[in-house]
Amino acid sequence: MMIGLFIIYFISLFLILKNQSLAFFIIIINILLSMLLFFYEGTGTLRIQL
Amino acid sequence: MNIENIQRISNLLFIYVLCALVAIAYLFQYVIHEHFCPPCLLQRLSMISICYCLLVNLRYGISAKFYGLAILCIIEGAFVSLWQISYHACPQFPSISPPLLGLRLYSWALIIFAACLFSVAILLILLAATKEKIAPKWGMGEKIAFTFLALLLISHIIFIPIQCGLSTCAH
């Protein structure tokens, strides 16, 4: 999961230099994906331990 | 030095400082055997996202839109580090990682995000004081920042599967 997010970020690094509107869209998608992974992986771990 | 140059240099310095902090956290994980955790990686990704916003500002000309996005990234990172601080504040889940200068890395991350928020606010005030639109520039400094970010991401992509495999990382 985490490795996938890092790969998406790596591809995004090249895409943000293509177009300003695309860059805006990609950064928002990256933020949303990170939050999604946080709720899935971070809080999931807490639920298991509780 | 005019205000446009100050803006550009501040953005560039901001990227270098954040990259250096991510690199220090990365080294800390391997040299002092910091306990591996997914929220730490998410905090690093938030710092890298802030760098993306500033890099886009340098590439296409500085605009308030990307400073706004940087603030969103800061809020996201601060939220994750605050969650981790409250998680380890519970006596059932004590942190086993060694402290750095008296504080754990996730506490440092929250301080860094607060400092980033302060810096972006100052940059927005400077932008409001600028009358002309700041022209885009893609010089050597920007290319070095781009390479630094790419190297940081590649090193994480190589070493994360070694530490926790392709499945969900254990906290």
Backbone of each chain as ProteinMPNN parsed JSONL, in Angstrom:
{"seq_chain_A": "MMIGLFIIYFISLFLILKNQSLAFFIIIINILLSMLLFFYEGTGTLRIQL", "coords_chain_A": {"N_chain_A": [[0.823, -1.224, 0.0], [1.742, 1.332, 1.021], [4.049, 1.527, -0.481], [2.936, 1.709, -3.011], [1.765, 4.239, -2.901], [4.041, 5.823, -2.717], [5.138, 5.303, -5.21], [3.175, 6.452, -6.844], [3.503, 9.115, -6.079], [6.065, 9.52, -7.056], [5.706, 9.314, -9.846], [3.992, 11.456, -10.128], [5.69, 13.588, -9.652], [6.965, 14.039, -12.056], [4.815, 14.566, -13.699], [3.7, 16.936, -12.721], [5.201, 18.922, -13.801], [4.396, 19.259, -16.367], [2.0, 20.665, -16.926], [0.134, 23.419, -15.607], [-2.543, 23.309, -14.636], [-2.94, 20.586, -14.572], [-1.043, 19.926, -12.67], [-2.166, 21.098, -10.384], [-4.485, 19.545, -10.087], [-3.335, 16.979, -9.764], [-1.875, 17.264, -7.362], [-3.944, 17.649, -5.532], [-5.254, 15.175, -5.778], [-3.206, 13.533, -4.793], [-3.101, 14.37, -2.1], [-5.624, 13.548, -1.231], [-5.416, 10.764, -1.618], [-3.383, 10.149, 0.214], [-4.685, 10.755, 2.632], [-6.701, 8.886, 2.541], [-5.241, 6.5, 2.69], [-4.166, 6.867, 5.188], [-6.449, 6.705, 6.848], [-7.142, 4.118, 6.301], [-4.833, 2.528, 6.866], [-3.51, 3.601, 9.15], [-5.513, 4.191, 11.225], [-6.691, 1.749, 11.124], [-4.793, -0.015, 12.188], [-4.86, 0.866, 14.817], [-7.466, 0.166, 15.579], [-7.247, -2.623, 15.472], [-5.41, -3.116, 17.541], [-6.807, -2.156, 19.726]], "CA_chain_A": [[0.0, 0.0, 0.0], [2.582, 2.525, 1.162], [4.955, 1.543, -1.629], [2.128, 2.192, -4.136], [1.611, 5.691, -2.75], [5.335, 6.437, -3.05], [5.297, 5.217, -6.678], [2.28, 7.484, -7.403], [4.158, 10.411, -5.829], [7.225, 9.623, -7.947], [5.191, 9.611, -11.194], [3.427, 12.81, -10.042], [6.779, 14.563, -9.686], [7.234, 14.36, -13.466], [3.588, 15.081, -14.325], [3.387, 18.312, -12.295], [5.984, 19.866, -14.593], [3.84, 19.311, -17.726], [0.921, 21.639, -17.085], [-0.215, 23.978, -14.296], [-3.854, 22.79, -14.204], [-2.711, 19.166, -14.261], [-0.3, 19.912, -11.402], [-3.141, 21.396, -9.321], [-5.329, 18.366, -9.967], [-2.523, 15.863, -9.253], [-1.536, 17.485, -5.94], [-5.176, 17.395, -4.755], [-5.456, 13.713, -5.773], [-2.188, 12.986, -3.882], [-3.51, 14.649, -0.713], [-6.773, 12.679, -0.932], [-4.922, 9.387, -1.511], [-2.656, 10.031, 1.489], [-5.658, 10.723, 3.724], [-7.391, 7.599, 2.432], [-4.321, 5.49, 3.202], [-4.045, 7.1, 6.633], [-7.628, 6.153, 7.516], [-7.147, 2.671, 6.106], [-3.693, 1.854, 7.484], [-3.215, 4.149, 10.478], [-6.573, 3.928, 12.197], [-6.93, 0.304, 11.09], [-3.854, -0.594, 13.153], [-5.338, 1.222, 16.157], [-8.648, -0.654, 15.854], [-6.807, -4.0, 15.732], [-4.777, -3.179, 18.853], [-7.808, -1.928, 20.779]], "C_chain_A": [[0.857, 1.275, 0.0], [3.524, 2.669, -0.03], [4.225, 2.086, -2.87], [1.99, 3.701, -4.1], [2.916, 6.41, -3.12], [5.573, 6.402, -4.565], [4.417, 6.273, -7.349], [2.914, 8.867, -7.239], [5.336, 10.612, -6.794], [6.778, 9.972, -9.378], [4.659, 11.055, -11.224], [4.504, 13.884, -10.167], [7.085, 14.983, -11.134], [6.012, 14.996, -14.119], [3.307, 16.544, -13.946], [4.155, 19.354, -13.114], [5.437, 20.023, -16.014], [2.891, 20.493, -17.91], [0.468, 22.127, -15.704], [-1.543, 23.413, -13.756], [-3.739, 21.329, -13.793], [-2.014, 19.038, -12.905], [-1.248, 20.123, -10.224], [-3.991, 20.159, -9.022], [-4.558, 17.203, -9.306], [-2.211, 16.04, -7.765], [-2.756, 17.212, -5.063], [-5.43, 15.884, -4.652], [-4.465, 13.062, -4.794], [-2.585, 13.18, -2.419], [-4.646, 13.696, -0.323], [-6.331, 11.221, -0.758], [-4.19, 9.163, -0.192], [-3.628, 9.921, 2.652], [-6.395, 9.383, 3.752], [-6.526, 6.484, 3.026], [-4.148, 5.626, 4.718], [-5.233, 6.467, 7.363], [-7.665, 4.63, 7.401], [-6.061, 2.003, 6.954], [-3.454, 2.308, 8.925], [-4.28, 3.791, 11.49], [-6.922, 2.449, 12.222], [-6.064, -0.408, 12.098], [-4.348, -0.351, 14.575], [-6.536, 0.357, 16.537], [-8.253, -2.085, 16.216], [-6.241, -4.109, 17.148], [-5.766, -2.962, 19.982], [-8.685, -3.162, 20.959]], "O_chain_A": [[0.731, 2.148, -0.859], [3.766, 3.77, -0.523], [4.803, 2.82, -3.671], [2.084, 4.368, -5.131], [2.897, 7.466, -3.752], [6.133, 7.338, -5.135], [4.844, 6.918, -8.306], [2.865, 9.69, -8.153], [5.574, 11.716, -7.282], [7.388, 10.814, -10.038], [4.846, 11.778, -12.203], [4.261, 14.956, -10.72], [7.421, 16.138, -11.396], [6.146, 15.86, -14.985], [2.749, 17.299, -14.742], [3.796, 20.532, -13.117], [5.954, 20.83, -16.787], [2.96, 21.22, -18.901], [0.423, 21.351, -14.75], [-1.651, 23.083, -12.576], [-4.343, 20.887, -12.816], [-2.344, 18.166, -12.101], [-1.159, 19.436, -9.206], [-4.188, 19.782, -7.867], [-5.071, 16.537, -8.408], [-2.274, 15.08, -6.997], [-2.636, 16.622, -3.989], [-5.774, 15.376, -3.585], [-4.834, 12.151, -4.052], [-2.429, 12.275, -1.599], [-4.639, 13.114, 0.762], [-6.811, 10.526, 0.137], [-4.35, 8.123, 0.446], [-3.438, 9.104, 3.552], [-6.675, 8.823, 4.812], [-7.016, 5.635, 3.769], [-4.002, 4.634, 5.432], [-5.056, 5.78, 8.369], [-8.158, 3.941, 8.294], [-6.327, 1.037, 7.669], [-3.224, 1.485, 9.81], [-3.988, 3.158, 12.504], [-7.399, 1.944, 13.239], [-6.533, -1.308, 12.795], [-4.271, -1.233, 15.431], [-6.626, -0.13, 17.664], [-8.821, -2.691, 17.125], [-6.541, -5.058, 17.872], [-5.599, -3.511, 21.071], [-9.585, -3.163, 21.799]]}, "seq_chain_B": "MNIENIQRISNLLFIYVLCALVAIAYLFQYVIHEHFCPPCLLQRLSMISICYCLLVNLRYGISAKFYGLAILCIIEGAFVSLWQISYHACPQFPSISPPLLGLRLYSWALIIFAACLFSVAILLILLAATKEKIAPKWGMGEKIAFTFLALLLISHIIFIPIQCGLSTCAH", "coords_chain_B": {"N_chain_B": [[18.204, 43.606, -3.723], [15.144, 42.696, -5.128], [11.575, 42.294, -4.326], [10.497, 40.173, -5.776], [12.636, 38.459, -6.32], [13.262, 37.751, -3.701], [11.002, 36.282, -3.058], [11.28, 34.102, -4.835], [13.745, 32.94, -4.05], [13.123, 32.324, -1.415], [11.142, 30.363, -1.742], [12.664, 28.37, -2.968], [14.608, 27.837, -1.0], [12.955, 26.916, 1.003], [12.085, 24.49, -0.119], [14.558, 23.09, -0.173], [15.153, 22.942, 2.572], [13.01, 21.405, 3.566], [13.417, 19.031, 2.123], [15.894, 18.291, 3.184], [15.149, 17.803, 5.825], [13.441, 15.6, 5.516], [15.306, 13.797, 4.534], [16.996, 13.596, 6.771], [15.255, 12.385, 8.615], [14.924, 9.988, 7.319], [17.528, 8.922, 7.347], [17.822, 8.724, 10.092], [16.056, 6.704, 10.646], [17.424, 4.462, 9.7], [20.077, 4.593, 10.713], [19.885, 4.949, 13.545], [18.088, 3.066, 14.026], [15.282, 3.62, 14.147], [11.901, 2.964, 15.019], [9.858, 1.458, 12.611], [7.119, 3.012, 10.978], [3.867, 3.487, 9.498], [2.432, 6.054, 9.737], [4.642, 7.805, 10.033], [5.784, 7.744, 7.516], [3.7, 8.843, 6.051], [3.731, 11.418, 7.051], [6.169, 12.26, 6.046], [5.528, 12.153, 3.335], [3.671, 14.208, 3.222], [5.33, 16.395, 3.65], [6.83, 16.223, 1.325], [4.792, 16.726, -0.5], [4.292, 19.428, 0.057], [6.654, 20.474, -0.923], [6.226, 19.904, -3.643], [4.152, 21.728, -4.279], [5.515, 24.16, -3.985], [7.495, 23.846, -5.873], [6.003, 23.79, -8.231], [5.089, 26.39, -8.144], [7.51, 27.738, -8.652], [8.007, 26.836, -11.193], [5.83, 27.682, -12.852], [5.399, 30.322, -12.226], [4.793, 32.383, -9.425], [1.899, 31.803, -7.492], [-1.096, 32.413, -5.562], [-2.758, 30.284, -5.422], [-1.308, 27.856, -5.296], [0.029, 28.19, -2.93], [-2.105, 27.98, -1.246], [-2.754, 25.299, -1.65], [-0.454, 24.189, -0.561], [-0.898, 24.82, 2.111], [-3.04, 23.139, 2.622], [-1.717, 20.663, 2.425], [-0.012, 20.923, 4.608], [-1.862, 20.967, 6.7], [-2.855, 18.393, 6.495], [-0.535, 16.822, 7.071], [0.017, 17.739, 9.672], [-2.231, 16.867, 10.971], [-1.903, 14.073, 10.838], [0.472, 13.757, 12.346], [-0.357, 14.755, 14.787], [-2.294, 12.897, 15.405], [-0.649, 10.688, 15.79], [0.87, 11.494, 17.985], [-1.116, 11.653, 19.968], [-1.849, 9.013, 19.997], [0.44, 7.682, 21.003], [0.466, 8.875, 23.425], [-1.248, 7.512, 24.986], [-1.092, 5.171, 27.637], [-1.11, 2.443, 26.988], [0.101, 2.165, 24.538], [3.083, 2.717, 24.334], [5.813, 4.635, 22.954], [8.538, 3.165, 21.244], [10.664, 4.143, 19.963], [13.838, 5.896, 19.785], [14.393, 9.146, 21.329], [14.984, 12.341, 19.68], [16.968, 14.965, 20.391], [15.487, 15.248, 22.741], [12.827, 15.057, 21.941], [10.397, 12.981, 20.266], [10.333, 11.762, 16.85], [7.827, 12.19, 15.604], [6.755, 14.226, 17.133], [8.528, 16.26, 16.542], [7.832, 16.497, 13.889], [5.302, 17.696, 14.008], [6.012, 20.215, 15.01], [7.559, 21.092, 12.881], [5.599, 21.242, 10.859], [4.023, 23.294, 11.9], [5.854, 25.382, 11.76], [6.121, 25.488, 9.005], [3.572, 26.339, 8.262], [3.576, 28.913, 9.31], [5.639, 30.001, 7.739], [4.548, 29.83, 5.133], [2.426, 31.577, 5.426], [3.83, 33.98, 5.727], [5.008, 34.1, 3.198], [2.714, 34.379, 1.622], [1.874, 36.908, 2.438], [3.998, 38.385, 1.456], [3.584, 37.922, -1.253], [1.187, 39.247, -1.661], [2.107, 41.801, -1.39], [3.517, 42.145, -3.68], [3.442, 43.758, -6.753], [3.63, 43.243, -9.531], [3.211, 40.366, -11.727], [4.98, 37.427, -10.895], [7.505, 36.143, -12.853], [7.867, 32.88, -14.371], [10.61, 30.605, -13.669], [13.164, 28.325, -14.479], [15.791, 27.309, -13.399], [19.181, 26.281, -12.497], [19.103, 25.847, -9.697], [16.444, 25.101, -9.255], [16.375, 22.754, -10.725], [18.148, 21.167, -9.27], [16.717, 20.93, -6.883], [14.542, 19.472, -7.813], [15.839, 17.067, -8.578], [16.774, 16.236, -6.083], [14.362, 15.718, -4.758], [13.393, 13.624, -6.364], [15.358, 11.666, -5.894], [14.999, 11.193, -3.158], [12.429, 10.044, -3.176], [12.886, 7.765, -4.753], [14.719, 6.342, -3.142], [13.073, 5.715, -0.97], [11.183, 4.126, -2.284], [12.745, 1.924, -2.927], [13.602, 0.948, -0.403], [11.335, 0.559, 1.259], [9.846, -1.859, 0.555], [11.766, -3.696, 1.384], [11.774, -3.424, 4.14], [9.035, -3.725, 4.992], [7.725, -5.303, 3.167], [5.297, -5.951, 0.508], [2.807, -5.713, 1.535], [0.482, -4.34, 4.007], [2.13, -2.132, 6.21], [3.503, -2.94, 9.379], [2.658, -1.3, 12.412]], "CA_chain_B": [[17.347, 42.469, -4.111], [13.729, 43.076, -5.076], [10.672, 41.37, -3.621], [10.285, 38.985, -6.627], [13.772, 37.551, -6.064], [13.131, 37.234, -2.329], [9.974, 35.218, -3.133], [11.816, 32.926, -5.528], [14.784, 32.321, -3.207], [12.47, 31.747, -0.231], [10.511, 29.105, -2.181], [13.726, 27.39, -3.224], [15.187, 27.469, 0.31], [11.901, 26.148, 1.682], [12.155, 23.124, -0.665], [15.812, 22.468, 0.285], [15.069, 22.648, 4.007], [12.092, 20.276, 3.755], [14.095, 17.823, 1.605], [16.935, 17.934, 4.157], [14.482, 17.234, 7.001], [12.985, 14.245, 5.151], [16.521, 12.975, 4.44], [17.464, 13.34, 8.148], [14.337, 11.385, 9.191], [15.211, 8.742, 6.61], [18.795, 8.415, 7.897], [17.551, 8.409, 11.498], [15.377, 5.408, 10.64], [18.366, 3.373, 9.449], [21.291, 4.683, 11.539], [19.572, 4.757, 14.967], [17.06, 2.019, 14.033], [13.97, 4.153, 14.524], [10.849, 1.985, 14.756], [9.196, 1.76, 11.347], [5.682, 3.222, 11.139], [3.222, 4.11, 8.344], [2.174, 7.496, 9.868], [5.88, 8.579, 9.803], [5.933, 7.861, 6.062], [2.679, 9.782, 5.578], [4.209, 12.765, 7.397], [7.21, 12.586, 5.057], [4.855, 12.413, 2.061], [3.077, 15.549, 3.313], [6.431, 17.356, 3.443], [7.166, 16.161, -0.102], [3.688, 17.42, -1.191], [4.53, 20.877, 0.208], [7.726, 20.759, -1.895], [5.609, 19.894, -4.974], [3.427, 22.992, -4.463], [6.496, 25.24, -4.146], [8.182, 23.591, -7.145], [5.071, 24.238, -9.282], [5.157, 27.856, -8.071], [8.731, 28.179, -9.319], [7.947, 26.433, -12.599], [4.825, 28.412, -13.635], [5.178, 31.667, -11.694], [4.236, 32.225, -8.074], [0.473, 32.152, -7.365], [-1.676, 32.123, -4.233], [-3.454, 28.993, -5.526], [-0.448, 26.756, -4.857], [0.282, 28.379, -1.5], [-3.293, 27.407, -0.608], [-2.586, 23.838, -1.676], [0.604, 23.873, 0.412], [-1.522, 24.874, 3.44], [-3.807, 21.89, 2.749], [-0.743, 19.588, 2.703], [0.463, 21.132, 5.984], [-2.945, 20.535, 7.611], [-2.899, 16.931, 6.428], [0.627, 16.303, 7.805], [-0.129, 18.07, 11.093], [-3.29, 15.98, 11.48], [-1.327, 12.733, 11.015], [1.424, 13.755, 13.467], [-1.144, 14.942, 16.021], [-2.917, 11.583, 15.683], [0.391, 9.793, 16.31], [1.231, 11.954, 19.338], [-2.173, 11.24, 20.903], [-1.812, 7.54, 20.043], [1.508, 7.275, 21.918], [0.229, 9.45, 24.753], [-1.959, 6.474, 25.736], [-0.098, 4.305, 28.294], [-1.072, 1.099, 26.384], [0.911, 2.163, 23.311], [4.271, 3.582, 24.489], [6.704, 4.68, 21.788], [9.807, 2.496, 21.545], [11.728, 4.776, 19.174], [14.653, 6.796, 20.618], [14.112, 10.565, 21.066], [16.014, 13.171, 19.049], [17.006, 16.229, 21.136], [14.433, 15.271, 23.753], [11.477, 14.82, 21.408], [10.313, 11.919, 19.268], [10.278, 12.318, 15.481], [6.481, 12.672, 15.254], [6.569, 15.525, 17.797], [9.29, 17.203, 15.712], [7.077, 16.706, 12.646], [4.246, 18.688, 14.273], [6.681, 21.521, 15.119], [7.956, 21.463, 11.515], [4.4, 21.655, 10.121], [3.634, 24.611, 12.433], [6.808, 26.343, 11.189], [5.782, 25.597, 7.577], [2.355, 27.157, 8.171], [4.031, 30.277, 9.569], [6.425, 30.445, 6.58], [3.646, 30.031, 3.984], [1.684, 32.816, 5.72], [4.74, 35.095, 5.421], [5.152, 34.13, 1.741], [1.459, 34.922, 1.082], [1.896, 38.357, 2.7], [4.964, 38.932, 0.487], [2.95, 37.858, -2.574], [0.193, 40.32, -1.71], [2.844, 43.07, -1.519], [4.118, 42.209, -5.016], [2.478, 44.358, -7.684], [3.682, 42.565, -10.839], [3.193, 38.901, -11.682], [6.355, 36.921, -10.868], [7.712, 35.294, -14.029], [8.42, 31.558, -14.05], [12.033, 30.414, -13.948], [13.561, 26.934, -14.235], [17.255, 27.343, -13.464], [19.943, 25.18, -11.904], [18.619, 25.621, -8.332], [15.175, 24.369, -9.344], [16.687, 21.397, -11.209], [18.757, 20.436, -8.142], [15.608, 20.593, -5.959], [13.775, 18.399, -8.466], [16.64, 15.842, -8.476], [16.792, 15.876, -4.668], [13.053, 15.111, -4.461], [13.313, 12.34, -7.075], [16.235, 10.715, -5.193], [14.348, 10.831, -1.882], [11.324, 9.13, -3.46], [13.443, 6.478, -5.233], [15.3, 5.608, -2.007], [11.959, 5.154, -0.209], [10.567, 3.045, -3.073], [13.629, 0.751, -2.849], [13.771, 0.386, 0.946], [10.077, 0.197, 1.959], [9.552, -3.304, 0.425], [12.74, -4.481, 2.167], [11.391, -3.38, 5.56], [7.699, -4.233, 5.357], [7.125, -6.077, 2.079], [4.326, -5.247, -0.329], [1.517, -5.624, 2.234], [0.351, -3.243, 4.966], [3.262, -2.09, 7.139], [3.133, -3.057, 10.798], [2.936, -0.08, 13.168]], "C_chain_B": [[15.868, 42.873, -4.009], [12.866, 41.959, -4.486], [10.417, 40.09, -4.42], [11.392, 37.955, -6.388], [13.69, 36.943, -4.671], [12.132, 36.08, -2.318], [10.557, 33.942, -3.727], [12.825, 32.184, -4.658], [14.159, 31.673, -1.966], [11.812, 30.415, -0.58], [11.543, 28.001, -2.339], [14.343, 26.893, -1.904], [14.226, 26.582, 1.1], [11.964, 24.692, 1.215], [13.398, 22.414, -0.139], [15.723, 22.055, 1.752], [14.167, 21.43, 4.258], [12.715, 18.97, 3.268], [15.147, 17.345, 2.612], [16.311, 17.276, 5.388], [13.994, 15.811, 6.729], [14.195, 13.306, 5.092], [17.055, 12.632, 5.834], [16.594, 12.266, 8.803], [14.615, 10.013, 8.59], [16.484, 8.093, 7.154], [18.612, 7.952, 9.341], [16.926, 7.017, 11.612], [16.364, 4.253, 10.502], [19.572, 3.4, 10.385], [20.975, 4.355, 12.996], [18.457, 3.719, 15.122], [15.751, 2.501, 14.644], [12.907, 3.128, 14.133], [10.068, 2.411, 13.506], [7.689, 1.951, 11.558], [5.088, 3.905, 9.918], [2.911, 5.603, 8.539], [3.433, 8.352, 9.657], [6.073, 8.804, 8.307], [4.917, 8.842, 5.495], [3.081, 11.226, 5.892], [5.286, 13.216, 6.416], [6.582, 12.913, 3.708], [4.194, 13.797, 2.065], [4.136, 16.614, 3.088], [6.817, 17.389, 1.964], [6.075, 16.87, -0.925], [3.858, 18.939, -1.108], [5.604, 21.303, -0.8], [7.164, 20.804, -3.314], [4.931, 21.238, -5.257], [4.411, 24.131, -4.73], [7.243, 25.099, -5.468], [7.311, 24.049, -8.319], [5.041, 25.766, -9.317], [6.364, 28.391, -8.815], [8.656, 27.92, -10.821], [7.026, 27.339, -13.431], [4.606, 29.851, -13.168], [4.394, 31.545, -10.394], [2.772, 32.673, -8.024], [-0.046, 31.706, -6.0], [-2.339, 30.741, -4.215], [-2.603, 27.849, -4.958], [0.014, 26.929, -3.41], [-0.889, 27.803, -0.702], [-3.209, 25.892, -0.546], [-1.533, 23.398, -0.667], [0.028, 23.875, 1.829], [-2.352, 23.608, 3.683], [-2.885, 20.714, 3.102], [-0.244, 19.681, 4.144], [-0.586, 20.632, 6.978], [-2.999, 19.01, 7.654], [-1.767, 16.318, 7.27], [0.503, 16.54, 9.299], [-1.175, 17.159, 11.733], [-2.724, 14.591, 11.774], [-0.378, 12.724, 12.222], [0.706, 13.946, 14.803], [-1.819, 13.641, 16.418], [-1.884, 10.657, 16.322], [0.805, 10.195, 17.727], [0.18, 11.478, 20.34], [-2.206, 9.722, 21.062], [-0.772, 7.076, 21.062], [1.375, 7.911, 23.299], [-0.513, 8.45, 25.633], [-0.938, 5.522, 26.366], [-0.015, 2.892, 27.691], [-0.142, 1.03, 25.184], [2.143, 3.065, 23.468], [5.153, 3.524, 23.254], [8.028, 4.016, 22.149], [10.962, 3.126, 20.761], [12.523, 5.74, 20.061], [14.342, 8.263, 20.315], [15.289, 11.276, 20.403], [15.929, 14.548, 19.702], [15.805, 16.349, 22.093], [13.028, 15.016, 23.252], [11.516, 13.685, 20.4], [10.103, 12.564, 17.889], [8.896, 12.873, 15.137], [6.159, 13.995, 15.954], [7.315, 16.606, 17.027], [8.51, 17.536, 14.442], [5.993, 17.764, 12.857], [4.844, 20.095, 14.366], [7.061, 22.017, 13.721], [6.736, 21.945, 10.717], [3.917, 23.032, 10.6], [4.544, 25.687, 11.847], [6.519, 26.563, 9.7], [4.571, 26.505, 7.392], [2.707, 28.636, 8.353], [4.761, 30.836, 8.337], [5.535, 30.708, 5.371], [2.819, 31.307, 4.189], [2.534, 34.032, 5.377], [4.882, 35.237, 3.901], [3.891, 34.698, 1.076], [1.395, 36.443, 1.287], [2.838, 39.037, 1.703], [4.361, 38.971, -0.915], [1.928, 38.987, -2.736], [0.87, 41.679, -1.89], [3.478, 43.225, -2.891], [3.078, 42.715, -6.01], [2.446, 43.603, -9.012], [3.657, 41.053, -10.654], [4.64, 38.394, -11.767], [6.528, 35.895, -11.986], [8.269, 33.934, -13.63], [9.891, 31.452, -14.408], [12.379, 28.955, -13.626], [15.078, 26.845, -14.415], [17.89, 26.138, -12.803], [19.426, 24.818, -10.497], [17.355, 24.787, -8.323], [15.42, 22.933, -9.789], [17.296, 20.546, -10.084], [17.664, 20.009, -7.155], [14.789, 19.428, -6.514], [14.51, 17.058, -8.325], [16.655, 15.313, -7.045], [15.491, 15.154, -4.29], [12.933, 13.727, -5.099], [14.153, 11.28, -6.35], [15.617, 10.242, -3.882], [13.247, 9.803, -2.113], [11.839, 7.763, -3.907], [13.995, 5.669, -4.056], [14.198, 4.991, -1.146], [11.339, 3.976, -0.953], [11.42, 1.779, -2.993], [13.578, 0.116, -1.458], [12.48, 0.029, 1.678], [9.758, -1.294, 1.776], [10.519, -4.172, 1.215], [12.293, -4.546, 3.63], [10.043, -4.007, 5.845], [7.015, -4.978, 4.226], [6.114, -5.27, 1.298], [2.97, -5.103, 0.36], [1.498, -4.407, 3.16], [1.499, -3.291, 5.975], [2.754, -2.208, 8.576], [3.516, -1.784, 11.522], [3.663, -0.468, 14.456]], "O_chain_B": [[15.402, 43.325, -2.963], [13.336, 40.86, -4.192], [10.151, 39.039, -3.836], [11.135, 36.756, -6.269], [14.006, 35.769, -4.477], [12.352, 35.051, -1.68], [10.36, 32.847, -3.2], [12.774, 30.96, -4.538], [14.6, 30.614, -1.52], [11.905, 29.453, 0.182], [11.34, 26.864, -1.913], [14.567, 25.697, -1.719], [14.633, 25.632, 1.77], [11.906, 23.77, 2.029], [13.316, 21.264, 0.294], [16.158, 20.968, 2.131], [14.502, 20.546, 5.046], [12.569, 17.929, 3.908], [15.276, 16.146, 2.864], [16.859, 16.318, 5.933], [14.11, 14.929, 7.58], [14.122, 12.162, 5.541], [17.515, 11.513, 6.062], [17.102, 11.356, 9.459], [14.547, 8.998, 9.283], [16.527, 6.886, 7.393], [19.165, 6.935, 9.76], [17.22, 6.258, 12.536], [16.178, 3.195, 11.103], [20.045, 2.345, 10.809], [21.694, 3.579, 13.625], [17.944, 3.516, 16.222], [15.192, 1.868, 15.539], [12.985, 2.505, 13.075], [9.674, 3.568, 13.368], [7.052, 1.146, 12.238], [5.712, 4.801, 9.349], [3.103, 6.373, 7.598], [3.34, 9.478, 9.169], [6.466, 9.887, 7.873], [5.225, 9.59, 4.567], [2.812, 12.14, 5.112], [5.327, 14.375, 6.003], [7.028, 13.827, 3.014], [4.16, 14.476, 1.039], [3.884, 17.617, 2.421], [7.097, 18.455, 1.414], [6.377, 17.531, -1.918], [3.602, 19.651, -2.079], [5.488, 22.344, -1.446], [7.575, 21.649, -4.111], [5.107, 21.817, -6.329], [4.172, 24.97, -5.599], [7.583, 26.094, -6.108], [7.815, 24.624, -9.284], [4.975, 26.365, -10.39], [6.263, 29.387, -9.531], [9.179, 28.696, -11.621], [7.364, 27.722, -14.55], [3.71, 30.528, -13.671], [3.475, 30.736, -10.267], [2.439, 33.777, -8.456], [0.472, 30.778, -5.379], [-2.471, 30.111, -3.166], [-3.105, 26.987, -4.237], [0.351, 25.954, -2.738], [-0.704, 27.221, 0.367], [-3.543, 25.277, 0.467], [-1.685, 22.373, -0.001], [0.407, 23.045, 2.656], [-2.372, 23.069, 4.789], [-3.212, 19.885, 3.95], [-0.071, 18.666, 4.82], [-0.262, 19.967, 7.962], [-3.169, 18.413, 8.717], [-2.001, 15.417, 8.075], [0.835, 15.669, 10.104], [-1.03, 16.734, 12.879], [-3.016, 14.0, 12.814], [-0.415, 11.796, 13.03], [1.102, 13.376, 15.819], [-1.912, 13.311, 17.6], [-2.189, 9.933, 17.27], [1.059, 9.335, 18.57], [0.511, 10.97, 21.412], [-2.548, 9.208, 22.127], [-1.043, 6.198, 21.881], [2.084, 7.534, 24.233], [-0.432, 8.511, 26.86], [-0.001, 5.105, 25.686], [0.999, 2.211, 27.845], [0.352, -0.045, 24.844], [2.232, 4.087, 22.789], [5.234, 2.494, 22.585], [8.582, 4.264, 23.22], [12.107, 2.689, 20.883], [11.965, 6.336, 20.981], [14.055, 8.601, 19.167], [16.44, 10.865, 20.548], [14.91, 15.227, 19.573], [15.199, 17.413, 22.224], [12.122, 14.782, 24.051], [12.538, 13.45, 19.755], [9.747, 13.737, 17.778], [8.788, 13.897, 14.462], [5.382, 14.797, 15.435], [6.82, 17.723, 16.869], [8.51, 18.674, 13.972], [5.782, 18.623, 12.001], [4.258, 21.055, 13.864], [6.911, 23.198, 13.408], [6.821, 22.933, 9.988], [3.455, 23.841, 9.796], [4.082, 26.767, 11.48], [6.652, 27.677, 9.193], [4.539, 27.335, 6.484], [2.197, 29.498, 7.637], [4.542, 31.98, 7.938], [5.734, 31.691, 4.657], [2.545, 32.031, 3.232], [2.035, 35.002, 4.807], [4.879, 36.349, 3.374], [3.986, 35.416, 0.08], [0.92, 37.172, 0.417], [2.537, 40.106, 1.173], [4.586, 39.915, -1.673], [1.819, 39.599, -3.798], [0.288, 42.597, -2.467], [3.932, 44.314, -3.241], [1.976, 42.174, -6.101], [1.373, 43.35, -9.559], [4.018, 40.524, -9.602], [5.424, 38.861, -12.592], [5.795, 34.909, -12.058], [9.043, 33.828, -12.678], [10.368, 32.117, -15.327], [11.933, 28.42, -12.612], [15.575, 26.372, -15.437], [17.243, 25.115, -12.575], [19.325, 23.642, -10.149], [17.198, 23.883, -7.502], [14.769, 22.006, -9.307], [16.998, 19.358, -9.963], [17.673, 18.885, -6.654], [14.396, 18.521, -5.781], [13.898, 16.041, -7.998], [16.562, 14.107, -6.815], [15.505, 14.131, -3.606], [12.445, 12.782, -4.479], [13.722, 10.136, -6.206], [15.692, 9.064, -3.532], [13.126, 8.826, -1.374], [11.308, 6.73, -3.502], [13.773, 4.461, -3.972], [14.355, 3.878, -0.644], [11.008, 2.956, -0.349], [10.879, 0.673, -2.992], [13.519, -1.108, -1.337], [12.525, -0.739, 2.638], [9.424, -1.953, 2.761], [10.154, -5.256, 1.669], [12.414, -5.585, 4.279], [9.897, -4.741, 6.823], [5.821, -5.261, 4.321], [6.071, -4.045, 1.408], [2.077, -4.442, -0.169], [2.385, -3.555, 3.103], [1.807, -4.347, 6.527], [1.717, -1.651, 8.935], [4.59, -1.236, 11.277], [4.002, 0.402, 15.259]]}, "name": "protein", "num_of_chains": 2, "seq": "MMIGLFIIYFISLFLILKNQSLAFFIIIINILLSMLLFFYEGTGTLRIQLMNIENIQRISNLLFIYVLCALVAIAYLFQYVIHEHFCPPCLLQRLSMISICYCLLVNLRYGISAKFYGLAILCIIEGAFVSLWQISYHACPQFPSISPPLLGLRLYSWALIIFAACLFSVAILLILLAATKEKIAPKWGMGEKIAFTFLALLLISHIIFIPIQCGLSTCAH"}
